[in-house]
Amino acid sequence: MDDVVLEVRDLSTHFFTTEGVVRAVDGFSAQLHRRETLAIVGESGCGKTVTAYSILKLVPDPPGKIIGGRVLLEGKDLVKLGPEEICDVRGKDIAMIFQEPMTSLNPVFTVGYQVAEAILRHERMSGKEAWIRAIELFRLVGIPAPEKRVREYPHQLSGGMRQRVMIAVALACRPKVLIADEPTTALDVTIQAQVLDLIVRLKEEFGMGMILITHDLGVVAETAQQVIVMYAGKKIEEASVFQLFDEPLHPYTQSLLECVPRIDSFDSERPRHLRAIEGVVPSAADLPNGCAFAPRCRKAVDLCRKEGPELREVRPGHWVSCFVAQSNGGHE
């Protein structure tokens, strides 16, 4: 337990709109250890990014509000911190790589200035020292000719270079926790691999814990140690990456894995057909009775449509929120 750097307990974030209360995050809990990568996966709209924003207290209020739960960063509850206090924590103790760097970087300032600004916010050093640190960070994240690049603006850099700048900003003060929200979505495949390898290497080098938010299960298999599957704002399955890929228990997780192309899909003698998940994630303002996945689930029984299952440990270290999986003891 001593190496737990971040603990989230029963976190709930709701949005109060004209259409009703949107339960974007509903009772989310997790633990993150040093040097561990915890992946949070699920379809768009299942609550992954709102969970990350809630941890950092970046949810706009109004209409959003954290209505319950705790976020403990080495014992300090971030939920209770005021605006100034949380600003002291963001960037220094916990940092985030956002999904789209072009909307996160300020177009009117050089990228070097923006990295130096993050350093000056939290470290006691002169502007010249911060500028030298920014150049060192650019070199660390693999940006060529860093002395030149620090003087350029975001639009002058490629997508891969901009994402490396975002990594430099996030790592400027060597945080204890790094949250990466779909860090490679807008990049081509070869650059994706480079950026992921960079993030993982720096995570190990700095001894950080990392939360990786993604819908790419291939990325999860390669980088994560622990996986949480979310659906309609709730955690519905959690296991080690080996347990989850070897024998997923929740029908939703099984369906996600069936959507992933595999090399044997192209076997002409025994082709493996991809199976799409019918329907869409329900609106968090109008969830169905019982299990939120029941309307799309091919294994649902009557009980699934009446009651919402609790998250239970079916096997050592393998938790699932599903009546069918729980009744079978984790066996089909």
N, C-alpha and C positions, 0 to 999 in steps of 0.2 A: 504493500500500500504506500510505502514511502516514495515511490517513483511516480505516483499519480500527480500530474501537473495541472490537469483541468478536470473538474467534475461538474456535470450538469444534472440537476435533480428536478424532475417534474416540471420542466419549463413549458409554459403555455403563453402563446402570443395570439391575440385576437385583433381583428380589424373591425371597427364599428362603422358600417357603411349604410347608405340609404336602402340597400337590399337586405340588410340584416347583419348579424354578427358572423364574421368569417373566422373560423377556427383554424388559422394557418398552421399553428404548432400547438399540439394538444398533449401535454404530459410527457414531453421528451426527456429521456435520461441517458447519460453516457459517461464513460470515464476515458480519459486519454493519458497514456503513460509517456514518459520521456523516451525519445527516439522511436516512438511508435507512430505508424500511419493508420489512422482510423478513417475508413471510407464511408461516406453516406451516399446511398444510391437510391434511384427511383425515377419515375417519369417526371417531365416538367409539370409543375403545379402541385407536387406532393409535399412541399414544405421544406426542401433542403436549404435553399438560399435564405429563406426567412429565419430558419434555425440559426444559420451563421450570423445573420444580421442581429438576431436577438442576443446571441452570445456577446457581441461587440456593442450592444445597445445602439444600433444604427437604424432601428425601425422608426420611421417617421411617426411622431405623436403630436396631433391626431393624423390619420385615423387609427394607427396601430398602437397597441399597448401590451406590454408584458404584464399579464394579470396574475401570474403565479410562478413559483419555482425559484431555484437558486443556480447561480453560475459561479463556482468556486475555483478561482485561479490561485493555486497554492494556499488555499484556505480563505482568501479574500473574496467576498461575495460581490461580484460586479454589478448585480441587479440593484444593489442598495447604493451604489455610487452616484454622486451628482454629476452634472455636465462637466465641470472642471476636472473632477477626480478621474472620470472615465477617459477624458482626453489625455491625462497623464499616463494611463495604462495602455491605451491604443497606440500601436507603433513601437512602444518600448517593451512591454511584457507580452503582448499578444498583437499579431499583425495579420493582414489579409491581402492575398493576391486576388484582385477582382477579375471577373469574367472577360470584360472587354476593356483593354487598356486605353483605347482611343477616347472613351467616355470618362475614364478615371484620371488621365493626365490632363493638366491644364494647357491648352494650346498656345497661350500667350507667354509662357515661361519656358526657358530651356530645360531639358530633362535633367541636366546637372544641378540646376538651381532647385528643382523639385526634390531631388535626393538630398541635397545639402540642407534644405528647409526642414525635412524630416529629422535629420541629425541634430540640427540646432534646437529643435523643439524639445528634445529630451536629453541632450548631452551638453556638458559645460565645455565648450570649445569656441574658438574664434571662427569667423566666417572663412578665413583662409584654410584653417585646419579641417573644417567641414567640407570644403571644396576638394581638398586633397583626399579625404576619406571617400567622397563621392567617386573620384577617379579610381581609387582602389577597389571600390565595390563594382564599378563597371568592368574592371579587369577580372574580378572574381567571378562575375556572372557570364563571362565570355563575350563581352562586347569588344570588337576589334577597335584599335586606335582610340582608347578611352579618352585621352587628352583632347581629341577633336570632337568626339561624340557628345561629351558633356555640354558643349556649346551649341548643340543642335536642338531643334524644336521637334515635338512629337511627330508632326506630319512629314518630317524629313527622314524618319526611320521606317524600316519595314515592320510588319506585324510581329515577327519573331523578336526583333530588337526592342520594340516597345514593350513586349511581355517581359523581356529581360530587365528592362528599366523598372517595371513594376515589381519584379523580384528584388531588385536592388533597393527599392524604396522599403519594401516589407522587411528586408534583412538589415536595414541600416543600423538598427540598435540591438541586433542579435536577440530577438524575442524568444521567450520560452515556448510559445505556442504560435504556429503558423496555420492559418486557414486558407486553403486554396480552392476557390470557387470556379469550377470548370476552367482551369488555367490554360487549356490548350484547344478550346472549342473553335476559335476563329483561325487556327493555324493549319497549314498543310501537314501531311502525315510525317514527313521527315523532320520538320521543325518541331512537331509535337513530341517526337521521341527525344530530341535534344533538350527541350525545355523540361520534360519530365525527369530525365536523367539528371539534369542540373539541380532541380528542386530536391530530389531524393538525396543526391550527394551532399548538398549544403545542409539538409536536415540532419544527416549523420554527423557532418563536420561540426555543426553548431550545437548538437545534442538537443534539438527541439522535438516537441511532439507536433504532429501535423494532422489536421482534419482535411481530408480531400473530398470535395463535393463533386460528383460526376454522375453521368448516366452511362459512361463507357465502361462496361464490365471487363474489357480487355485491360484497360488501365488499372482497374482494381486488382485483377489477378496478378499483375506484375509488380505493383507498388505497395499494396496494403497488407497489414497483418490482421486487422479486425474490420468487420463490415457490419454496418447497420442498414437495413432496408426500410425505407419510409413509404407510407401510402396515406394520402388524405390527412396529412399533418401528424400521423402517429408512427411510432416505431413498431413494425410488425414482425421483424426478425433480426436477430443479432447472433453472430458466430465468428469464429476465426475464418480467415479467407479460405483455408483448406476445407473446413467443415462445410462452409456455404457452397463452394463449387463442387465438392464431392457428393453431397447429399442435401440439397436445399429442401426445407420442410414446408414453407408457406407456398400455396399455389401461385401467388403473385411472383415470388422469387423464381419459382420453376418456370413460369411463363416468360419472365425477363430473360432467363438463360436460353430459352428456346428461340428467342428472337435474335440471338447472336450467331452470325455465320461461322461455321467451322469447316476445316479442310475436308472432312468426310461428307459435307453437304454436296460436294461435287463428284462423289463416287458414282459413276454411271451405272454400276451394278446394284448398289444399295444406297440410292440418294437419300439424304436427310433433308426434309423440307422444313423451311422456317415457318413458325407459327406466330401470327400476329395476335396481340391481345385485343379482343373485341371491345368496343366501347371506349370511353374516355374516363379520366380521373374525375370523380364528381365534384361539384362546386362545394367548397368548404363552408358556404353559407346555406347549403341545402343537402346535407348528407343523408343517405338512406338509413332506415332503421337497421339495427344489428351491425354486422360487419360491413364496412364501407366498400370492400372489394366483392361482396356477395353477388351483386348484379352482373359482374363480369367473370365470376368464378365458375369453372366447369365442375368443381367438386362440392359446391355449396349444398348444404342440407337445410331443412326448415329452420333449425335452431340458428343458423347463420343469419337469417333474415329477421330474426326477432331480438337477438341479444348480441352485444359486442364482446368478443372474447378478450380475456385478460392476457397479458404477456407472461408466459411461464417458461421455466427451464425444463425442456423435454429430455435433453441429454446434457452431460457435463459441459458447461460453457456455451450451450446452444439454446437460445431463447426464441420462442415463436408465439404469435398471437393468432391462433387458428384452432377452432374446435376439432376439425378433422385430424390435423396433425397431432394434437394433444391426446385425442382419444385412441390414436394408433400408436402412441408412445414414440412417435417419430419414425414409424415404419409405414410404408405403403401397404 
